[in-house]
Amino acid sequence: MLKRLIKGVVGVSVILGVLIGGAVVFSDDASGEFAQIVDRVNPFVKEGNVYVKTTQPEEVNGYGTARYRQVAADEKGNKRTIEFSGISELKKGHYLKLKNKGAFVKTYEEVKKTDIPQAALAVIE
């Protein structure tokens, strides 16, 4: 009886480990909704900041909400594709600092070009 219980616990642990590991690998450089959900709840994904230079939105819905998909870079110059929405269409060519947790974007704010780390600026220019 005890052996069956131990085997069951080990089996469930292995399955959960494979699922969590797969989700982490999948969302590593993904930018879609699933990756955002996984990164938002995953305790192993760290919060940070990434920087973008605004471009033309992918789409603008009937309410004026603009959806963007573009390359972002962190302070060290590591780049990733990221998706985020603006309440309205953002001005093109402006710089944003996005507070993120992996693919999940919490907030964004406009910053000056001089406030962006040089490694990130080299990637987004």
All heavy atoms as an XYZ file, in Angstrom:
962
protein
N       0.819     -1.198      0.000
C       0.000      0.000      0.000
C       0.865      1.265      0.000
O       0.603      2.180     -0.752
C      -0.916     -0.050      1.231
C      -1.787      1.142      1.367
S      -3.215      0.979      0.318
C      -4.224      2.217      0.988
N       1.863      1.271      0.859
C       2.746      2.427      0.946
C       3.554      2.584     -0.343
O       3.775      3.711     -0.801
C       3.676      2.295      2.150
C       4.575      3.494      2.454
C       3.738      4.743      2.681
C       5.441      3.218      3.658
N       3.977      1.463     -0.948
C       4.720      1.530     -2.208
C       3.872      2.133     -3.312
O       4.365      2.929     -4.115
C       5.185      0.130     -2.626
C       6.358     -0.383     -1.855
C       6.826     -1.707     -2.435
C       8.054     -2.189     -1.710
N       8.563     -3.432     -2.292
N       2.597      1.787     -3.373
C       1.701      2.350     -4.395
C       1.540      3.849     -4.204
O       1.513      4.615     -5.167
C       0.336      1.655     -4.345
C       0.364      0.272     -4.949
C      -0.966     -0.400     -4.912
N      -1.988      0.400     -5.576
C      -3.277      0.126     -5.528
N      -3.719     -0.904     -4.846
N      -4.140      0.894     -6.159
N       1.430      4.271     -2.952
C       1.296      5.694     -2.658
C       2.555      6.447     -3.089
O       2.468      7.506     -3.713
C       1.034      5.911     -1.163
C       0.899      7.357     -0.707
C      -0.324      8.003     -1.358
C       0.798      7.438      0.795
N       3.708      5.911     -2.772
C       4.966      6.551     -3.149
C       5.099      6.604     -4.665
O       5.482      7.628     -5.234
C       6.164      5.827     -2.500
C       6.141      6.051     -0.989
C       7.479      6.313     -3.087
C       7.160      5.248     -0.216
N       4.782      5.496     -5.338
C       4.833      5.484     -6.808
C       3.875      6.512     -7.395
O       4.203      7.194     -8.369
C       4.496      4.090     -7.345
C       5.591      3.084     -7.187
C       5.188      1.752     -7.780
C       6.270      0.706     -7.609
N       5.866     -0.593     -8.184
N       2.699      6.647     -6.805
C       1.721      7.627     -7.286
C       2.224      9.048     -7.125
O       2.110      9.876     -8.039
N       2.807      9.343     -5.970
C       3.329     10.689     -5.707
C       4.490     10.992     -6.650
O       4.584     12.082     -7.220
C       3.752     10.829     -4.228
C       4.541     12.110     -4.000
C       2.544     10.784     -3.316
N       5.385     10.029     -6.835
C       6.515     10.219     -7.744
C       6.014     10.410     -9.174
O       6.491     11.287     -9.904
C       7.511      9.036     -7.654
C       8.535      9.096     -8.770
C       8.199      9.032     -6.305
N       5.036      9.607     -9.581
C       4.479      9.728    -10.933
C       3.857     11.086    -11.181
O       4.097     11.716    -12.217
N       3.069     11.569    -10.238
C       2.439     12.886    -10.370
C       3.507     13.975    -10.400
O       3.424     14.933    -11.177
C       1.420     13.117     -9.233
C       0.966     14.563     -9.183
C       0.226     12.194     -9.385
N       4.542     13.830     -9.565
C       5.622     14.824     -9.529
C       6.350     14.888    -10.867
O       6.686     15.970    -11.354
C       6.618     14.497     -8.418
O       5.991     14.555     -7.158
N       6.620     13.728    -11.458
C       7.301     13.691    -12.751
C       6.447     14.345    -13.823
O       6.928     15.154    -14.625
C       7.664     12.238    -13.138
C       8.094     12.144    -14.590
C       8.744     11.700    -12.229
N       5.161     14.039    -13.837
C       4.255     14.627    -14.834
C       4.194     16.142    -14.668
O       4.288     16.881    -15.656
C       2.862     13.990    -14.746
C       2.928     12.542    -15.225
C       1.842     14.784    -15.554
C       1.665     11.742    -14.976
N       4.057     16.624    -13.440
C       4.026     18.073    -13.199
C       5.342     18.725    -13.606
O       5.355     19.813    -14.185
C       3.719     18.371    -11.732
C       2.275     18.174    -11.301
C       2.141     18.388     -9.794
C       1.353     19.105    -12.054
N       6.459     18.064    -13.309
C       7.763     18.604    -13.701
C       7.906     18.733    -15.201
O       8.406     19.734    -15.709
N       7.450     17.713    -15.926
C       7.508     17.762    -17.392
C       6.605     18.871    -17.922
O       6.995     19.623    -18.832
C       7.126     16.391    -17.999
C       6.890     16.499    -19.494
C       8.193     15.364    -17.691
N       5.411     19.014    -17.369
C       4.490     20.065    -17.824
C       5.046     21.457    -17.551
O       5.017     22.321    -18.422
C       3.122     19.899    -17.160
C       2.282     18.721    -17.621
C       1.027     18.602    -16.772
C       1.918     18.854    -19.085
N       5.556     21.669    -16.356
C       6.109     22.987    -16.018
C       7.359     23.271    -16.849
O       7.526     24.365    -17.387
C       6.412     23.081    -14.509
C       5.103     23.103    -13.719
C       7.245     24.316    -14.189
C       5.270     23.008    -12.222
N       8.237     22.280    -16.972
C       9.443     22.463    -17.791
C       9.104     22.753    -19.239
O       9.702     23.617    -19.869
N       8.123     22.039    -19.783
C       7.691     22.284    -21.156
C       7.113     23.667    -21.338
O       7.365     24.340    -22.340
N       6.323     24.110    -20.366
C       5.735     25.444    -20.442
C       6.811     26.519    -20.394
O       6.746     27.515    -21.116
C       4.729     25.644    -19.311
N       7.825     26.323    -19.554
C       8.914     27.300    -19.458
C       9.687     27.369    -20.771
O       9.980     28.450    -21.276
C       9.854     26.954    -18.280
C      11.123     27.774    -18.336
C       9.147     27.158    -16.958
N      10.002     26.216    -21.339
C      10.742     26.189    -22.605
C       9.901     26.796    -23.718
O      10.390     27.576    -24.533
C      11.165     24.742    -22.959
C      11.684     24.648    -24.377
C      12.207     24.252    -21.976
N       8.610     26.470    -23.755
C       7.727     26.995    -24.794
C       7.625     28.504    -24.736
O       7.669     29.185    -25.752
C       6.329     26.390    -24.670
C       5.311     27.065    -25.528
C       5.261     26.808    -26.891
C       4.424     27.990    -25.007
C       4.338     27.446    -27.701
C       3.501     28.625    -25.804
C       3.458     28.349    -27.155
N       7.480     29.060    -23.542
C       7.239     30.493    -23.421
C       8.513     31.317    -23.371
O       8.449     32.529    -23.235
C       6.393     30.784    -22.170
O       7.135     30.522    -21.001
N       9.676     30.678    -23.509
C      10.951     31.380    -23.392
C      11.047     32.580    -24.329
O      11.423     33.660    -23.918
C      12.106     30.413    -23.648
C      13.443     31.050    -23.373
O      13.519     31.881    -22.461
O      14.410     30.700    -24.064
N      10.713     32.425    -25.590
C      10.751     33.562    -26.513
C       9.433     33.700    -27.256
O       9.362     34.330    -28.294
C      11.910     33.424    -27.500
C      12.198     34.732    -28.219
O      12.025     35.801    -27.599
O      12.579     34.704    -29.395
N       8.380     33.108    -26.737
C       7.063     33.238    -27.351
C       6.425     34.542    -26.886
O       6.807     35.111    -25.872
C       6.189     32.049    -26.974
N       5.441     35.007    -27.632
C       4.838     36.284    -27.274
C       3.320     36.261    -27.309
O       2.700     37.283    -27.102
C       5.341     37.382    -28.213
O       4.951     37.085    -29.545
N       2.706     35.136    -27.559
C       1.258     35.060    -27.667
C       0.555     35.040    -26.316
O       1.178     35.112    -25.259
N      -0.764     34.903    -26.372
C      -1.562     34.915    -25.147
C      -1.217     33.757    -24.228
O      -1.159     33.923    -23.013
C      -3.049     34.882    -25.487
C      -3.572     36.197    -25.992
C      -5.076     36.161    -26.212
O      -5.791     35.675    -25.323
O      -5.512     36.602    -27.275
N      -1.001     32.558    -24.789
C      -0.669     31.412    -23.942
C       0.637     31.648    -23.197
O       0.743     31.371    -21.998
C      -0.595     30.122    -24.775
C      -0.258     28.911    -23.954
C      -1.195     28.366    -23.088
C       0.999     28.340    -24.012
C      -0.888     27.265    -22.297
C       1.318     27.238    -23.237
C       0.366     26.693    -22.381
N       1.636     32.176    -23.893
C       2.927     32.465    -23.255
C       2.760     33.522    -22.164
O       3.400     33.439    -21.109
C       3.939     32.931    -24.292
N       1.895     34.489    -22.381
C       1.654     35.520    -21.368
C       1.026     34.921    -20.121
O       1.407     35.253    -19.000
C       0.768     36.620    -21.936
C       1.438     37.452    -22.997
C       0.512     38.478    -23.628
O      -0.549     38.767    -23.098
N       0.905     39.029    -24.750
N       0.070     34.028    -20.313
C      -0.587     33.382    -19.167
C       0.409     32.526    -18.398
O       0.477     32.580    -17.167
C      -1.793     32.542    -19.645
C      -2.892     33.462    -20.175
C      -2.332     31.674    -18.511
C      -3.991     32.744    -20.929
N       1.202     31.728    -19.118
C       2.185     30.854    -18.468
C       3.194     31.686    -17.686
O       3.484     31.399    -16.525
C       2.902     29.967    -19.512
C       4.101     29.261    -18.901
C       1.929     28.946    -20.092
N       3.733     32.729    -18.297
C       4.737     33.555    -17.623
C       4.148     34.321    -16.447
O       4.834     34.555    -15.452
C       5.382     34.530    -18.606
C       6.351     33.842    -19.550
O       6.656     32.649    -19.326
O       6.789     34.485    -20.516
N       2.900     34.703    -16.541
C       2.267     35.463    -15.462
C       2.163     34.639    -14.185
O       2.358     35.153    -13.085
C       0.885     35.924    -15.906
C       0.202     36.793    -14.900
C      -1.119     37.285    -15.438
N      -1.633     38.324    -14.584
C      -2.729     38.987    -14.826
N      -3.434     38.738    -15.902
N      -3.137     39.918    -14.010
N       1.865     33.347    -14.309
C       1.669     32.508    -13.118
C       2.903     31.690    -12.754
O       2.947     31.096    -11.692
C       0.459     31.565    -13.293
C      -0.813     32.359    -13.460
C       0.654     30.607    -14.447
N       3.912     31.663    -13.612
C       5.095     30.848    -13.364
C       6.005     31.539    -12.347
O       6.509     32.632    -12.592
C       5.853     30.627    -14.673
C       6.978     29.650    -14.531
O       7.460     29.381    -13.434
N       7.428     29.111    -15.645
N       6.242     30.913    -11.198
C       7.084     31.548    -10.174
C       8.562     31.604    -10.550
O       9.326     32.323     -9.912
C       6.876     30.658     -8.943
C       6.496     29.332     -9.488
C       5.738     29.605    -10.763
N       8.990     30.867    -11.576
C      10.398     30.847    -11.975
C      10.749     31.950    -12.967
O      11.921     32.174    -13.253
C      10.763     29.481    -12.570
C      10.547     28.362    -11.605
C       9.530     27.453    -11.802
C      11.341     28.231    -10.476
C       9.312     26.424    -10.901
C      11.135     27.204     -9.569
C      10.123     26.296     -9.780
N       9.757     32.641    -13.509
C       9.995     33.740    -14.446
C      10.142     35.027    -13.644
O       9.269     35.375    -12.852
C       8.851     33.863    -15.480
C       9.062     35.068    -16.376
C       8.735     32.594    -16.297
N      11.244     35.716    -13.857
C      11.531     36.927    -13.097
C      10.888     38.153    -13.739
O      10.744     38.232    -14.951
C      13.038     37.147    -13.008
C      13.753     36.070    -12.248
C      15.242     36.328    -12.216
C      15.942     35.191    -11.501
N      17.384     35.355    -11.527
N      10.549     39.113    -12.895
C      10.050     40.399    -13.386
C      11.243     41.249    -13.810
O      12.337     41.108    -13.282
C       9.271     41.133    -12.291
C       7.959     40.490    -11.967
C       7.126     41.331    -11.015
O       7.353     42.557    -10.918
O       6.239     40.756    -10.380
N      10.998     42.115    -14.767
C      12.063     43.000    -15.222
C      11.501     44.105    -16.090
O      10.296     44.358    -16.108
N      12.387     44.743    -16.829
C      12.007     45.807    -17.740
C      12.599     45.526    -19.110
O      13.722     45.040    -19.208
C      12.524     47.163    -17.253
C      11.918     47.564    -15.929
O      10.710     47.541    -15.759
N      12.757     47.920    -14.982
N      11.840     45.825    -20.132
C      12.337     45.780    -21.500
C      11.979     47.103    -22.161
O      11.086     47.818    -21.705
C      11.764     44.582    -22.309
C      12.288     43.278    -21.767
C      10.259     44.592    -22.343
N      12.687     47.403    -23.234
C      12.508     48.679    -23.915
C      12.143     48.441    -25.373
O      12.621     47.494    -25.996
C      13.795     49.493    -23.828
C      14.205     49.781    -22.400
C      15.005     48.889    -21.695
C      13.767     50.928    -21.756
C      15.363     49.140    -20.383
C      14.125     51.189    -20.444
C      14.920     50.282    -19.763
O      15.273     50.533    -18.457
N      11.276     49.309    -25.901
C      10.891     49.242    -27.307
C      10.855     50.644    -27.880
O      10.734     51.631    -27.154
C       9.499     48.579    -27.514
C       9.509     47.147    -27.057
C       8.395     49.359    -26.842
N      10.975     50.701    -29.201
C      10.744     51.936    -29.939
C       9.451     51.685    -30.710
O       9.371     50.749    -31.508
C      11.904     52.228    -30.893
C      11.776     53.537    -31.621
C      13.024     53.794    -32.461
C      12.921     55.126    -33.167
N      14.124     55.382    -33.983
N       8.448     52.504    -30.458
C       7.122     52.233    -30.997
C       7.099     52.248    -32.521
O       7.804     53.015    -33.167
C       6.083     53.236    -30.464
O       6.519     54.561    -30.755
C       5.880     53.076    -28.973
N       6.287     51.336    -33.045
C       6.113     51.186    -34.485
C       4.619     51.244    -34.801
O       3.794     51.519    -33.934
C       6.669     49.830    -34.960
O       5.953     48.790    -34.293
C       8.151     49.709    -34.679
N       4.302     50.938    -36.030
C       2.908     50.838    -36.454
C       2.267     49.654    -35.718
O       2.868     48.595    -35.623
C       2.861     50.608    -37.975
C       1.495     50.600    -38.585
C       0.903     51.994    -38.664
O       1.609     52.991    -38.643
N      -0.407     52.048    -38.739
N       1.035     49.805    -35.199
C       0.399     48.669    -34.519
C       0.038     47.553    -35.498
O      -0.178     47.803    -36.686
C      -0.845     49.284    -33.887
C      -1.128     50.504    -34.672
C       0.187     50.992    -35.183
N      -0.024     46.331    -34.981
C      -0.452     45.180    -35.773
C      -1.913     45.356    -36.184
O      -2.293     45.040    -37.294
C      -0.314     43.887    -34.962
C       1.111     43.474    -34.694
C       1.752     42.813    -35.884
O       1.106     41.968    -36.525
O       2.914     43.161    -36.175
N      -2.712     45.848    -35.239
C      -4.123     46.090    -35.528
C      -4.684     47.090    -34.532
O      -4.148     47.269    -33.442
C      -4.932     44.790    -35.476
C      -5.088     44.212    -34.090
C      -6.001     42.999    -34.061
O      -7.016     42.970    -34.773
O      -5.673     42.076    -33.297
N      -5.761     47.730    -34.923
C      -6.506     48.628    -34.049
C      -7.953     48.173    -34.114
O      -8.541     48.105    -35.199
C      -6.375     50.103    -34.492
C      -7.176     51.013    -33.579
C      -4.916     50.534    -34.543
N      -8.537     47.839    -32.946
C      -9.915     47.341    -32.970
C     -10.919     48.484    -33.049
O     -10.550     49.660    -33.093
C     -10.183     46.411    -31.778
C     -10.189     47.132    -30.439
O     -10.294     48.355    -30.366
N     -10.071     46.375    -29.365
N     -12.180     48.154    -33.051
C     -13.244     49.144    -33.197
C     -13.319     50.150    -32.061
O     -13.920     51.212    -32.208
N     -12.726     49.821    -30.919
C     -12.721     50.727    -29.771
C     -11.482     51.616    -29.736
O     -11.315     52.426    -28.831
C     -12.807     49.931    -28.462
C     -14.061     49.107    -28.364
C     -14.033     47.740    -28.564
C     -15.290     49.707    -28.098
C     -15.182     46.979    -28.494
C     -16.445     48.958    -28.027
C     -16.391     47.591    -28.226
O     -17.540     46.848    -28.157
N     -10.581     51.432    -30.693
C      -9.364     52.238    -30.758
C      -8.176     51.634    -30.028
O      -7.103     52.223    -30.003
N      -8.347     50.457    -29.425
C      -7.249     49.799    -28.727
C      -6.277     49.228    -29.756
O      -6.677     48.502    -30.653
C      -7.775     48.667    -27.821
O      -8.723     49.214    -26.904
C      -6.641     48.013    -27.048
N      -5.014     49.572    -29.622
C      -3.994     49.145    -30.572
C      -3.199     47.975    -29.996
O      -2.844     47.983    -28.819
C      -3.055     50.307    -30.888
N      -2.927     46.971    -30.834
C      -2.127     45.814    -30.424
C      -0.796     45.872    -31.157
O      -0.751     46.028    -32.371
C      -2.847     44.512    -30.747
C      -2.118     43.282    -30.212
C      -2.889     42.009    -30.465
N      -3.099     41.748    -31.879
C      -2.219     41.164    -32.687
N      -1.056     40.789    -32.223
N      -2.508     40.957    -33.948
N       0.283     45.762    -30.393
C       1.636     45.834    -30.926
C       2.363     44.511    -30.737
O       2.184     43.833    -29.731
C       2.443     46.929    -30.213
C       1.914     48.309    -30.471
C       0.896     48.846    -29.685
C       2.406     49.063    -31.514
C       0.387     50.104    -29.936
C       1.910     50.332    -31.774
C       0.894     50.843    -30.980
O       0.387     52.089    -31.240
N       3.177     44.156    -31.701
C       4.077     42.993    -31.622
C       5.406     43.466    -32.190
O       5.509     43.766    -33.382
C       3.523     41.833    -32.435
C       4.415     40.617    -32.434
C       3.834     39.521    -33.328
N       4.812     38.513    -33.599
C       4.964     37.392    -32.906
N       4.165     37.158    -31.885
N       5.889     36.528    -33.209
N       6.419     43.536    -31.326
C       7.711     44.030    -31.781
C       8.854     43.497    -30.926
O       8.631     42.860    -29.901
C       7.708     45.549    -31.820
C       7.343     46.255    -30.542
C       7.182     47.736    -30.782
O       6.093     48.258    -30.670
N       8.259     48.416    -31.101
N      10.058     43.774    -31.389
C      11.259     43.321    -30.685
C      11.538     44.285    -29.535
O      11.517     45.498    -29.707
C      12.463     43.258    -31.648
C      13.736     42.938    -30.897
C      12.203     42.231    -32.738
N      11.806     43.695    -28.368
C      12.149     44.462    -27.178
C      13.510     43.994    -26.688
O      13.964     42.897    -27.027
C      11.094     44.258    -26.097
N      14.162     44.812    -25.882
C      15.470     44.453    -25.331
C      15.538     44.852    -23.868
O      14.994     45.885    -23.475
C      16.584     45.137    -26.111
N      16.234     44.035    -23.069
C      16.428     44.378    -21.667
C      17.707     45.190    -21.487
O      18.371     45.543    -22.469
C      16.418     43.113    -20.790
C      17.590     42.174    -21.051
O      18.529     42.546    -21.795
O      17.578     41.057    -20.519
N      18.061     45.467    -20.244
C      19.216     46.316    -19.946
C      20.528     45.755    -20.490
O      21.459     46.489    -20.782
C      19.364     46.506    -18.423
C      18.218     47.234    -17.765
C      17.055     46.315    -17.397
O      17.175     45.069    -17.493
O      15.997     46.843    -17.043
N      20.605     44.428    -20.615
C      21.835     43.781    -21.082
C      21.869     43.596    -22.596
O      22.826     43.061    -23.137
C      21.987     42.416    -20.413
C      22.150     42.509    -18.912
C      22.241     41.145    -18.286
C      22.337     41.268    -16.782
N      22.316     39.951    -16.131
N      20.791     43.983    -23.278
C      20.739     43.844    -24.726
C      20.136     42.533    -25.198
O      20.134     42.257    -26.390
N      19.627     41.724    -24.270
C      18.943     40.487    -24.656
C      17.616     40.846    -25.289
O      16.838     41.604    -24.720
C      18.708     39.591    -23.436
C      19.991     39.193    -22.765
O      20.972     38.885    -23.423
N      20.008     39.223    -21.446
N      17.355     40.294    -26.474
C      16.129     40.680    -27.162
C      15.104     39.556    -27.138
O      15.451     38.395    -26.979
C      16.410     41.103    -28.599
C      16.915     40.023    -29.503
C      17.138     40.583    -30.896
C      17.614     39.471    -31.820
N      17.743     39.935    -33.181
N      13.852     39.944    -27.261
C      12.748     39.007    -27.358
C      11.588     39.721    -28.046
O      11.486     40.939    -27.997
C      12.327     38.464    -25.997
C      11.581     39.452    -25.125
C      10.989     38.845    -23.866
N       9.977     37.868    -24.209
C       9.726     36.769    -23.495
N      10.407     36.542    -22.409
N       8.797     35.928    -23.868
N      10.746     38.931    -28.676
C       9.538     39.479    -29.272
C       8.502     39.600    -28.170
O       8.351     38.703    -27.350
C       9.030     38.555    -30.387
O      10.068     38.396    -31.344
C       7.810     39.151    -31.062
N       7.802     40.723    -28.163
C       6.820     40.954    -27.107
C       5.556     41.546    -27.710
O       5.613     42.259    -28.705
C       7.424     41.855    -26.009
C       6.655     41.734    -24.714
C       7.511     43.285    -26.446
C       7.530     41.829    -23.506
N       4.416     41.208    -27.126
C       3.132     41.753    -27.546
C       2.541     42.543    -26.394
O       2.615     42.120    -25.242
C       2.162     40.632    -27.925
C       2.494     39.950    -29.211
C       1.441     38.912    -29.622
O       0.293     38.989    -29.138
O       1.799     38.031    -30.408
N       1.959     43.689    -26.722
C       1.273     44.493    -25.713
C       0.212     45.329    -26.404
O       0.216     45.486    -27.621
C       2.256     45.376    -24.933
C       2.965     46.410    -25.756
C       2.513     47.713    -25.787
C       4.090     46.076    -26.507
C       3.171     48.669    -26.550
C       4.752     47.026    -27.268
C       4.295     48.323    -27.292
N      -0.704     45.844    -25.616
C      -1.792     46.672    -26.151
C      -1.716     48.059    -25.555
O      -1.355     48.227    -24.383
C      -3.150     46.059    -25.817
O      -3.289     44.823    -26.448
N      -2.076     49.039    -26.369
C      -2.173     50.412    -25.908
C      -3.634     50.816    -25.859
O      -4.434     50.325    -26.657
N      -3.993     51.679    -24.950
C      -5.377     52.131    -24.844
C      -5.813     52.769    -26.148
O      -6.948     52.660    -26.567
C      -5.542     53.109    -23.661
C      -5.268     52.364    -22.355
C      -6.920     53.727    -23.643
C      -5.218     53.239    -21.142
N      -4.866     53.425    -26.794
C      -5.107     53.997    -28.118
C      -3.826     53.801    -28.935
O      -2.842     53.270    -28.436
C      -5.459     55.487    -28.005
O      -4.388     56.192    -27.418
N      -3.846     54.239    -30.171
C      -2.653     54.100    -31.012
C      -1.562     55.021    -30.479
O      -1.786     56.208    -30.247
C      -3.003     54.451    -32.462
C      -1.979     54.006    -33.442
C      -2.457     54.122    -34.886
O      -3.664     54.208    -35.120
O      -1.579     54.141    -35.761
N      -0.374     54.459    -30.278
C       0.747     55.218    -29.724
C       1.501     55.939    -30.826
O       1.499     55.515    -31.980
C       1.702     54.255    -28.994
C       1.073     53.435    -27.866
C       2.054     52.372    -27.385
C       0.641     54.325    -26.726
N       2.156     57.032    -30.463
C       2.952     57.773    -31.436
C       4.133     56.921    -31.871
O       4.797     56.292    -31.048
C       3.463     59.077    -30.815
C       2.361     60.031    -30.442
C       2.927     61.249    -29.755
C       1.814     62.175    -29.309
N       2.323     63.323    -28.538
N       4.396     56.901    -33.178
C       5.502     56.114    -33.723
C       6.841     56.776    -33.433
O       6.946     58.004    -33.418
C       5.331     55.931    -35.231
C       4.197     54.994    -35.594
C       4.039     54.887    -37.080
C       2.799     55.682    -37.402
N       2.459     55.846    -38.749
N       7.859     55.942    -33.201
C       9.206     56.447    -32.981
C       9.492     56.902    -31.566
O      10.559     57.462    -31.301
N       8.570     56.653    -30.630
C       8.804     57.014    -29.234
C       9.314     55.793    -28.481
O       9.098     54.661    -28.888
C       7.515     57.536    -28.598
C       7.146     58.900    -29.081
N       6.995     59.970    -28.241
C       6.903     59.370    -30.329
C       6.680     61.047    -28.951
N       6.616     60.708    -30.222
N       9.967     56.025    -27.362
C      10.573     54.946    -26.589
C       9.708     54.621    -25.376
O       9.243     55.528    -24.676
C      11.981     55.339    -26.144
C      12.892     55.601    -27.315
C      13.061     56.878    -27.823
C      13.547     54.539    -27.938
C      13.884     57.113    -28.908
C      14.369     54.763    -29.032
C      14.525     56.040    -29.508
O      15.339     56.265    -30.594
N       9.530     53.318    -25.147
C       8.744     52.861    -24.013
C       9.567     51.930    -23.144
O      10.369     51.142    -23.642
C       7.499     52.099    -24.474
C       6.465     52.836    -25.306
C       5.332     51.884    -25.676
C       5.922     54.043    -24.572
N       9.323     52.020    -21.850
C       9.872     51.070    -20.882
C       8.692     50.217    -20.429
O       7.715     50.732    -19.889
C      10.476     51.823    -19.696
C      10.983     50.944    -18.588
C      11.531     51.834    -17.473
C      11.970     51.051    -16.285
N      12.454     51.958    -15.211
N       8.768     48.916    -20.704
C       7.696     48.000    -20.358
C       8.110     47.176    -19.149
O       9.183     46.571    -19.145
C       7.390     47.044    -21.516
C       6.714     47.633    -22.744
C       7.674     48.400    -23.604
C       6.074     46.535    -23.539
N       7.286     47.180    -18.116
C       7.521     46.322    -16.957
C       6.893     44.982    -17.307
O       5.693     44.915    -17.588
C       6.900     46.917    -15.696
C       7.213     46.128    -14.460
C       6.738     46.842    -13.221
C       7.222     46.058    -12.011
N       7.058     46.824    -10.792
N       7.704     43.932    -17.300
C       7.210     42.636    -17.755
C       7.613     41.515    -16.815
O       8.483     41.656    -15.974
C       7.726     42.340    -19.161
C       9.205     42.053    -19.193
O       9.997     42.729    -18.537
N       9.595     41.051    -19.948
N       6.936     40.397    -17.021
C       7.290     39.130    -16.390
C       7.267     38.129    -17.526
O       6.232     37.577    -17.866
C       6.300     38.747    -15.295
C       6.708     37.509    -14.536
C       5.781     37.214    -13.397
C       6.309     35.959    -12.711
N       5.270     35.282    -11.983
N       8.407     37.972    -18.194
C       8.473     37.144    -19.396
C       7.690     37.805    -20.514
O       7.903     38.965    -20.842
N       6.736     37.073    -21.076
C       5.923     37.603    -22.173
C       4.791     38.497    -21.673
O       4.196     39.236    -22.445
C       5.339     36.458    -22.996
N       4.497     38.447    -20.384
C       3.397     39.224    -19.819
C       3.847     40.655    -19.528
O       4.780     40.883    -18.767
C       2.881     38.563    -18.542
C       1.836     39.355    -17.833
C       0.587     39.527    -18.394
C       2.097     39.933    -16.616
C      -0.388     40.268    -17.751
C       1.134     40.673    -15.964
C      -0.116     40.841    -16.522
N       3.184     41.623    -20.131
C       3.498     43.038    -19.920
C       2.527     43.601    -18.896
O       1.317     43.587    -19.098
C       3.411     43.846    -21.237
C       3.640     45.319    -20.972
C       4.414     43.321    -22.242
N       3.082     44.081    -17.777
C       2.247     44.646    -16.715
C       1.869     46.090    -17.023
O       0.705     46.455    -16.991
C       2.972     44.590    -15.373
C       3.145     43.210    -14.826
C       3.789     43.264    -13.461
C       3.755     41.883    -12.841
N       4.043     41.913    -11.431
N       2.889     46.911    -17.290
C       2.660     48.336    -17.552
C       3.687     48.827    -18.563
O       4.675     48.156    -18.833
C       2.829     49.190    -16.273
O       4.155     49.053    -15.784
C       1.832     48.798    -15.200
N       3.435     50.002    -19.082
C       4.431     50.659    -19.927
C       4.390     52.148    -19.656
O       3.375     52.684    -19.212
C       4.215     50.359    -21.418
C       2.933     50.886    -22.008
C       2.844     52.190    -22.491
C       1.805     50.084    -22.094
C       1.671     52.677    -23.043
C       0.633     50.559    -22.643
C       0.567     51.853    -23.112
O      -0.600     52.335    -23.655
N       5.530     52.791    -19.895
C       5.617     54.239    -19.749
C       6.596     54.776    -20.784
O       7.554     54.103    -21.160
C       6.064     54.627    -18.340
C       7.477     54.200    -17.998
C       7.938     54.676    -16.629
O       7.862     55.895    -16.363
O       8.383     53.824    -15.846
N       6.327     55.974    -21.246
C       7.232     56.599    -22.211
C       8.465     57.110    -21.478
O       8.366     57.668    -20.386
C       6.534     57.749    -22.934
C       7.363     58.318    -24.060
C       6.604     59.318    -24.921
O       5.372     59.409    -24.811
O       7.269     60.010    -25.705
N       9.629     56.876    -22.086
C      10.891     57.342    -21.510
C      11.693     58.071    -22.587
O      11.430     57.928    -23.775
C      11.738     56.173    -20.938
C      11.066     55.547    -19.733
C      12.040     55.141    -21.990
N      12.681     58.833    -22.138
C      13.559     59.525    -23.069
C      14.616     58.552    -23.585
O      14.976     57.590    -22.904
C      14.256     60.698    -22.372
C      13.314     61.769    -21.894
C      14.068     62.830    -21.148
C      13.096     63.851    -20.571
N      13.778     64.826    -19.736
N      15.114     58.823    -24.752
C      16.151     57.985    -25.362
C      17.372     57.891    -24.456
O      17.994     56.833    -24.351
C      16.524     58.557    -26.732
C      17.516     57.737    -27.500
C      17.756     58.342    -28.873
C      18.741     57.516    -29.690
N      18.928     58.065    -31.040
N      17.685     58.974    -23.763
C      18.863     58.995    -22.886
C      18.680     58.130    -21.637
O      19.655     57.816    -20.971
C      19.183     60.438    -22.461
O      18.017     61.022    -21.850
C      19.610     61.276    -23.655
N      17.434     57.755    -21.303
C      17.158     56.927    -20.132
C      17.275     55.432    -20.422
O      17.175     54.609    -19.518
C      15.755     57.210    -19.588
C      15.623     58.624    -19.049
O      16.654     59.219    -18.675
O      14.482     59.136    -19.016
N      17.492     55.072    -21.688
C      17.560     53.667    -22.083
C      19.010     53.204    -22.028
O      19.900     53.881    -22.555
C      16.974     53.480    -23.501
C      15.519     53.922    -23.508
C      17.109     52.034    -23.943
C      14.889     53.915    -24.885
N      19.268     52.055    -21.412
C      20.646     51.532    -21.394
C      21.176     51.334    -22.812
O      20.424     50.971    -23.715
C      20.502     50.187    -20.679
C      19.246     50.314    -19.873
C      18.350     51.209    -20.653
N      22.455     51.583    -23.003
C      23.061     51.540    -24.340
C      22.890     50.173    -25.014
O      22.662     50.100    -26.213
C      24.546     51.895    -24.256
C      24.798     53.364    -23.981
C      24.222     54.268    -25.059
O      24.317     53.975    -26.250
N      23.590     55.350    -24.652
N      23.006     49.086    -24.253
C      22.880     47.743    -24.838
C      21.473     47.536    -25.402
O      21.302     46.967    -26.481
C      23.195     46.678    -23.806
N      20.457     48.013    -24.692
C      19.074     47.887    -25.169
C      18.849     48.798    -26.365
O      18.194     48.415    -27.338
C      18.102     48.230    -24.040
N      19.377     49.984    -26.315
C      19.214     50.951    -27.403
C      19.804     50.433    -28.701
O      19.224     50.601    -29.783
C      19.834     52.292    -27.008
C      19.520     53.487    -27.891
C      18.023     53.736    -27.943
C      20.238     54.722    -27.373
N      20.938     49.757    -28.610
C      21.578     49.209    -29.818
C      20.684     48.178    -30.500
O      20.701     48.051    -31.712
C      22.920     48.584    -29.450
N      19.887     47.461    -29.734
C      19.013     46.429    -30.292
C      17.742     47.029    -30.905
O      17.326     46.627    -31.985
C      18.637     45.390    -29.211
C      17.593     44.419    -29.722
C      19.873     44.647    -28.735
N      17.154     48.000    -30.237
C      15.843     48.509    -30.684
C      15.928     49.613    -31.732
O      14.929     49.957    -32.344
C      14.976     48.973    -29.498
C      15.602     50.155    -28.760
C      14.694     47.817    -28.587
C      14.729     50.746    -27.685
N      17.092     50.164    -31.947
C      17.225     51.243    -32.948
C      17.104     50.747    -34.334
O      17.401     49.824    -34.862
C      18.551     51.974    -32.771
C      18.482     53.038    -31.724
C      17.605     54.241    -32.063
O      16.986     54.323    -33.144
O      17.512     55.116    -31.225
